[in-house]
């Protein structure tokens, strides 16, 4: 099947991130096209989470340039950071749900922060909770949910703002195999609707289960020829949402 090259939606030019004298990332340059599905892998401490944080300005780079969806993050005024984050959905390994707010309220926070009208918020939240199979638990508090259910809520929160990019940091790391399969299916469905996905993981079984590009980090540096390795055949071409 002939594929059409996509413009890069993420570009890093000689990016380094330091913690004191230690380099968490060291001279990273790479490009990720729109609609790509990419695994970022490597041992603990390799810099996977740091790389994702740079993309949504959870951390600034120490050197180099990070460009996301045409925005140069090194030159970004802090008042424009919300604009960047509206284009990015983030899934954390530890969910990061507010324990005293219901499932519906946790997901709605993303839209409230973006200034979405109240009536539209209810419709959008109900729709995405239906998509992830959590509509029946909309009034539940996170501590009453299983780990798999909490992660599905976290996926709903990441998707409700209709982002262009989805970043997932060890999204199945604390889940049983059945829950992990549900979460990965939701992530794949986002990709197939046209979204760009980066999944940071050290789970080689997960990497083997999804044909995708694989980027290796070792000691904060890209491993040799990381851009040529894939976990299998290319994913089906993403269609427009």
HELIX and SHEET records of a PDB file:
HELIX    1   1 UNK A   48  UNK A   55  1                                   8    
HELIX    2   2 UNK A   73  UNK A   75  5                                   3    
HELIX    3   3 UNK A   78  UNK A   80  5                                   3    
HELIX    4   4 UNK A   81  UNK A   86  1                                   6    
HELIX    5   5 UNK A  103  UNK A  113  1                                  11    
HELIX    6   6 UNK A  118  UNK A  131  1                                  14    
HELIX    7   7 UNK A  135  UNK A  137  5                                   3    
HELIX    8   8 UNK A  142  UNK A  144  5                                   3    
HELIX    9   9 UNK A  147  UNK A  159  1                                  13    
HELIX   10  10 UNK A  177  UNK A  192  1                                  16    
HELIX   11  11 UNK A  204  UNK A  209  1                                   6    
HELIX   12  12 UNK A  226  UNK A  228  5                                   3    
SHEET    1   A 4 UNK A  22  UNK A  33  0                                        
SHEET    2   A 4 UNK A   8  UNK A  19 -1                                        
SHEET    3   A 4 UNK A  63  UNK A  68 -1                                        
SHEET    4   A 4 UNK A  71  UNK A  72 -1                                        
SHEET    1   B 6 UNK A  88  UNK A  91  0                                        
SHEET    2   B 6 UNK A 165  UNK A 169  1                                        
SHEET    3   B 6 UNK A 196  UNK A 200  1                                        
SHEET    4   B 6 UNK A  37  UNK A  41  1                                        
SHEET    5   B 6 UNK A 213  UNK A 218  1                                        
SHEET    6   B 6 UNK A 221  UNK A 222 -1                                        
END                                                                             
